[in-house]
Amino acid sequence: MMTTDMAGVSRRHEFVLYFDVTNGNPNGDPDAGNMPRLDPETNKGLVSDVALKRKIRNYVALARQDEPGHEIYIRDGATLNVEHKRAWAAVMPEVKDAKELKQGPKDASKARDLTRWMCANFWDIRSFGAVMTTGVNAGQVRGPVQITFAASVEPIMPLEISITRLAATTEADNESKGGRTMGRKHIVPYGLYRAHGFISAPLASHPTKGTGFSEADLALLFEALTNMFEHDRSAARGEMATRKLVIFRHASALGNAHAQDLFTRVKTWRAFKEERRPIGAEETDNWPAARAFTDYVITVDRDGLPETIEIIER
């Protein structure tokens, strides 16, 4: 069990993540019959930040299983208040009263100790933050790692595929339908998605508000972003893969350039027969629909980049 203080990252980072899907549903919308999420005005596909963080958490749980400091707070089957009680047992074992557990410590230093214990032991709290006031109060913390929704670089065309099953659910179905049942499956034939991420050094390293998100945690985050789809296979999601990760590393905690200016340096182009054109250019109107990553080119503009910014491509 990890309870010692950790040195948080001291430099700001941003990143651009590209991933794609082939014949799968990257993120179903439960309010729309589990169809792939769409922006209704542009028909561009969407993948929620929550879905991406789920895959990151799953990878960390696999890659750092049973390692101190790498437990996952938001996980399948978890009871959050049980985890909060573990923090109380470690920091203030004498407290048993349910009312006091709910209200939290009156001593601000003890309240910080509870939050620090949770941050030290749970990797995803250290990274993404958490509100830990659900009945047993362990405080709340704002995470240094934030990820946007991913959006496809071009409009997508979701398909609804009919499927059959040669086994009935009930005896009545077996008699009335001859043992065959019908179902439906939603897929995106192909889509390339782009998401942006931010890592705040102050929220990691602040002496009282920082989570202790360390350089080792940062390396694990980038490892997870690169490999998370390798261990998230399912028939519903088809083939998904991380295609490119572009990291911007600043020389200071507060940063040396605006994030939006750095993101515009990463451009996506349509490619066809050794030609490339900007997304949406008129010349591409008669080109075939993109059906593979080779139908795109990703470029990173390094011209005029401030010396205080380092670009890392993976």
C-alpha positions as CSV (number, residue, x, y, z in Angstrom):
1,M,0.0,0.0,0.0
2,M,1.5,3.3,-1.1
3,T,1.1,6.3,1.2
4,T,4.2,8.4,0.8
5,D,4.2,11.8,-0.9
6,M,5.3,11.8,-4.6
7,A,6.9,14.6,-6.6
8,G,4.4,15.8,-9.2
9,V,5.3,16.5,-12.8
10,S,6.9,20.0,-13.1
11,R,6.2,20.8,-16.8
12,R,3.0,21.3,-18.7
13,H,2.1,18.9,-21.5
14,E,-0.6,18.7,-24.2
15,F,-1.2,15.8,-26.6
16,V,-3.1,15.0,-29.8
17,L,-4.3,11.4,-30.0
18,Y,-5.4,9.7,-33.3
19,F,-7.2,6.4,-33.3
20,D,-9.3,4.6,-35.8
21,V,-12.1,2.0,-36.1
22,T,-12.9,-0.4,-38.8
23,N,-16.3,-2.2,-39.0
24,G,-17.1,-1.5,-35.4
25,N,-18.9,0.7,-32.9
26,P,-16.3,2.8,-31.1
27,N,-18.7,4.3,-28.6
28,G,-22.4,3.5,-28.6
29,D,-25.0,6.0,-27.5
30,P,-27.5,4.4,-25.0
31,D,-30.1,7.1,-25.7
32,A,-30.0,6.2,-29.4
33,G,-30.3,2.4,-29.4
34,N,-26.5,2.1,-29.0
35,M,-25.8,3.7,-32.3
36,P,-22.3,5.2,-32.7
37,R,-22.3,8.7,-31.3
38,L,-22.7,11.5,-33.8
39,D,-22.6,15.2,-34.0
40,P,-26.0,15.7,-35.7
41,E,-25.0,19.0,-37.5
42,T,-21.7,17.7,-39.0
43,N,-22.3,13.9,-39.0
44,K,-18.8,13.5,-37.5
45,G,-18.4,10.6,-35.1
46,L,-17.9,11.2,-31.4
47,V,-16.2,9.2,-28.7
48,S,-16.7,10.5,-25.1
49,D,-13.9,11.3,-22.8
50,V,-15.4,8.9,-20.3
51,A,-15.0,6.0,-22.8
52,L,-11.4,6.9,-23.4
53,K,-10.6,7.1,-19.7
54,R,-12.3,3.7,-19.2
55,K,-9.8,2.2,-21.7
56,I,-6.9,3.9,-20.0
57,R,-8.0,2.7,-16.6
58,N,-8.4,-0.9,-18.0
59,Y,-4.9,-0.8,-19.4
60,V,-3.3,0.4,-16.2
61,A,-5.1,-2.2,-14.3
62,L,-3.6,-4.9,-16.6
63,A,-0.1,-3.4,-16.9
64,R,0.4,-2.6,-13.2
65,Q,-1.7,-5.2,-11.6
66,D,-1.1,-5.5,-7.8
67,E,1.6,-2.8,-7.9
68,P,1.4,-0.3,-5.0
69,G,0.0,3.0,-5.9
70,H,-1.8,1.7,-9.1
71,E,-5.2,0.6,-7.8
72,I,-8.1,1.8,-9.9
73,Y,-10.9,3.7,-8.1
74,I,-13.5,3.7,-10.9
75,R,-13.6,0.0,-11.8
76,D,-16.2,-2.7,-12.4
77,G,-17.9,-3.8,-9.2
78,A,-16.2,-1.2,-7.0
79,T,-18.1,0.2,-4.0
80,L,-16.7,3.7,-3.6
81,N,-17.6,4.2,0.1
82,V,-15.6,1.0,1.0
83,E,-12.5,2.6,-0.6
84,H,-13.2,5.8,1.4
85,K,-13.4,3.9,4.6
86,R,-10.0,2.4,3.8
87,A,-8.6,5.9,3.8
88,W,-10.2,6.7,7.1
89,A,-8.9,3.5,8.6
90,A,-5.4,4.4,7.5
91,V,-5.5,8.1,8.6
92,M,-8.0,8.2,11.4
93,P,-8.7,4.6,12.6
94,E,-10.3,5.8,15.8
95,V,-13.3,7.4,13.9
96,K,-16.3,5.0,13.6
97,D,-19.3,7.3,13.8
98,A,-21.3,7.4,10.6
99,K,-22.1,11.1,10.9
100,E,-18.5,12.1,11.3
101,L,-17.5,9.9,8.4
102,K,-20.1,11.6,6.3
103,Q,-19.2,15.2,7.3
104,G,-15.5,14.7,7.0
105,P,-12.7,15.8,9.4
106,K,-13.0,19.3,11.0
107,D,-9.2,19.5,11.0
108,A,-8.1,20.7,7.5
109,S,-4.8,18.9,7.7
110,K,-6.6,15.6,8.4
111,A,-8.9,16.2,5.5
112,R,-5.9,16.7,3.3
113,D,-4.3,13.5,4.6
114,L,-7.4,11.5,3.6
115,T,-7.3,12.9,0.1
116,R,-3.5,12.4,-0.1
117,W,-4.0,8.7,0.9
118,M,-6.6,8.2,-1.9
119,C,-4.3,9.9,-4.4
120,A,-1.3,7.9,-3.4
121,N,-3.1,4.6,-3.7
122,F,-5.3,5.1,-6.7
123,W,-3.7,5.9,-10.1
124,D,-6.9,7.2,-11.7
125,I,-7.6,9.6,-8.8
126,R,-4.0,10.9,-9.1
127,S,-4.6,11.4,-12.8
128,F,-8.2,12.4,-13.4
129,G,-9.3,13.5,-10.0
130,A,-12.4,12.4,-8.1
131,V,-15.3,13.6,-6.0
132,M,-15.1,11.4,-2.9
133,T,-18.0,12.7,-0.9
134,T,-20.5,9.9,-1.5
135,G,-21.7,9.2,2.1
136,V,-18.2,8.6,3.5
137,N,-16.3,11.8,2.9
138,A,-12.7,11.5,1.7
139,G,-12.7,14.9,0.0
140,Q,-12.4,15.8,-3.6
141,V,-9.5,16.6,-5.9
142,R,-9.2,18.1,-9.4
143,G,-7.1,15.9,-11.6
144,P,-4.2,17.2,-13.7
145,V,-5.1,15.0,-16.7
146,Q,-8.0,16.1,-18.8
147,I,-9.1,14.6,-22.1
148,T,-11.6,16.0,-24.6
149,F,-14.3,14.2,-26.7
150,A,-12.7,12.6,-29.7
151,A,-14.3,13.6,-33.1
152,S,-13.8,11.9,-36.5
153,V,-11.8,14.0,-38.9
154,E,-14.5,13.5,-41.6
155,P,-18.2,12.7,-41.4
156,I,-19.0,9.0,-40.9
157,M,-21.8,6.8,-42.2
158,P,-23.0,4.4,-39.5
159,L,-24.6,1.2,-40.8
160,E,-27.2,-1.0,-39.1
161,I,-26.5,-4.6,-39.9
162,S,-29.1,-7.3,-39.4
163,I,-27.9,-10.5,-37.8
164,T,-29.4,-13.9,-37.1
165,R,-29.0,-16.4,-34.3
166,L,-29.7,-20.2,-34.6
167,A,-30.7,-20.5,-31.0
168,A,-33.9,-19.3,-29.4
169,T,-34.2,-17.5,-26.1
170,T,-37.3,-19.3,-24.8
171,E,-39.2,-22.5,-25.6
172,A,-42.0,-20.3,-27.0
173,D,-39.6,-18.5,-29.3
174,N,-38.3,-21.9,-30.5
175,E,-41.8,-23.0,-31.4
176,S,-42.9,-19.8,-33.0
177,K,-39.7,-18.8,-34.8
178,G,-38.3,-22.2,-35.6
179,G,-35.3,-21.5,-33.3
180,R,-34.1,-18.5,-35.3
181,T,-34.0,-15.0,-33.8
182,M,-33.0,-11.7,-35.4
183,G,-30.9,-8.9,-34.1
184,R,-29.1,-5.7,-35.2
185,K,-25.6,-4.5,-34.9
186,H,-24.3,-0.9,-35.5
187,I,-20.9,-0.4,-37.2
188,V,-18.8,2.4,-38.6
189,P,-17.1,1.1,-41.8
190,Y,-14.1,3.3,-41.1
191,G,-13.4,6.4,-39.1
192,L,-10.3,8.2,-38.0
193,Y,-10.8,10.1,-34.7
194,R,-8.8,12.8,-33.0
195,A,-8.8,13.8,-29.3
196,H,-6.9,16.4,-27.4
197,G,-5.4,16.1,-23.9
198,F,-4.0,18.3,-21.3
199,I,-1.6,17.7,-18.3
200,S,-1.4,20.5,-15.7
201,A,1.8,20.6,-13.7
202,P,0.4,22.8,-10.9
203,L,-2.5,20.5,-10.4
204,A,0.0,17.6,-10.1
205,S,2.7,19.3,-8.0
206,H,1.0,21.9,-5.8
207,P,2.0,21.3,-2.2
208,T,-1.6,21.2,-0.9
209,K,-3.9,20.8,-3.9
210,G,-1.6,18.6,-6.1
211,T,-2.4,15.0,-6.6
212,G,1.2,13.8,-6.9
213,F,0.9,12.8,-10.5
214,S,4.5,11.9,-11.2
215,E,6.8,11.5,-14.2
216,A,6.3,7.7,-13.9
217,D,2.6,8.3,-14.0
218,L,3.0,10.5,-17.0
219,A,5.0,7.8,-18.8
220,L,2.3,5.2,-17.9
221,L,-0.4,7.5,-19.3
222,F,1.4,7.8,-22.6
223,E,2.0,4.0,-22.6
224,A,-1.7,3.4,-22.0
225,L,-2.8,5.8,-24.8
226,T,-0.5,3.9,-27.2
227,N,-1.6,0.4,-26.2
228,M,-5.1,0.6,-24.7
229,F,-6.9,-0.8,-27.7
230,E,-4.7,-3.8,-27.9
231,H,-6.4,-5.2,-24.8
232,D,-9.9,-3.9,-25.5
233,R,-11.0,-6.3,-28.2
234,S,-14.6,-7.2,-28.8
235,A,-16.9,-8.1,-31.7
236,A,-18.9,-4.9,-31.1
237,R,-15.9,-2.6,-31.5
238,G,-14.4,-4.2,-34.6
239,E,-10.8,-3.2,-35.1
240,M,-9.6,-0.2,-33.2
241,A,-6.0,1.0,-32.9
242,T,-4.0,4.0,-31.8
243,R,-2.5,5.5,-34.9
244,K,-0.5,8.5,-33.7
245,L,0.3,10.3,-30.4
246,V,1.8,13.8,-30.6
247,I,3.0,15.2,-27.3
248,F,3.9,18.8,-26.6
249,R,6.2,19.2,-23.6
250,H,6.7,22.7,-22.2
251,A,9.8,23.9,-20.4
252,S,7.8,25.3,-17.4
253,A,4.9,24.5,-15.2
254,L,2.6,27.2,-16.6
255,G,3.6,26.5,-20.2
256,N,5.4,28.4,-23.0
257,A,2.7,28.5,-25.7
258,H,-1.1,28.5,-26.0
259,A,-2.5,25.0,-26.4
260,Q,-4.7,25.9,-29.4
261,D,-1.6,27.2,-31.3
262,L,0.2,23.9,-30.7
263,F,-2.8,21.8,-31.7
264,T,-3.1,23.6,-35.1
265,R,0.5,22.4,-35.9
266,V,-0.9,18.9,-36.2
267,K,-2.9,18.6,-39.4
268,T,-4.8,15.8,-41.1
269,W,-4.8,15.4,-44.9
270,R,-6.8,13.2,-47.3
271,A,-4.5,11.0,-49.4
272,F,-5.3,9.3,-52.7
273,K,-2.9,8.0,-55.4
274,E,0.2,9.8,-54.0
275,E,-1.8,13.1,-53.7
276,R,-2.8,14.8,-50.5
277,R,-5.3,17.6,-50.0
278,P,-6.8,19.3,-46.9
279,I,-9.9,17.6,-45.4
280,G,-12.9,18.9,-47.2
281,A,-11.1,20.3,-50.2
282,E,-13.2,20.4,-53.4
283,E,-10.6,18.3,-55.2
284,T,-11.5,15.4,-52.9
285,D,-15.2,15.4,-53.7
286,N,-14.8,12.6,-56.3
287,W,-12.3,10.6,-54.3
288,P,-13.4,7.2,-52.8
289,A,-14.5,7.2,-49.2
290,A,-11.7,6.6,-46.7
291,R,-11.6,3.0,-45.7
292,A,-8.1,2.7,-44.2
293,F,-5.5,4.8,-42.3
294,T,-3.5,4.9,-45.5
295,D,-6.2,7.2,-46.9
296,Y,-4.9,9.9,-44.6
297,V,-1.6,11.7,-43.9
298,I,-0.8,13.3,-40.5
299,T,1.8,16.1,-40.5
300,V,3.4,18.1,-37.6
301,D,4.6,21.6,-38.4
302,R,7.8,22.3,-36.5
303,D,8.6,25.6,-38.3
304,G,8.9,28.5,-35.9
305,L,8.4,26.3,-32.8
306,P,9.5,28.0,-29.6
307,E,12.7,26.5,-28.2
308,T,10.9,26.0,-25.0
309,I,8.5,23.5,-26.6
310,E,9.5,19.9,-27.3
311,I,7.5,17.7,-29.7
312,I,7.5,14.0,-29.2
313,E,5.9,11.7,-31.8
314,R,4.8,8.1,-31.1
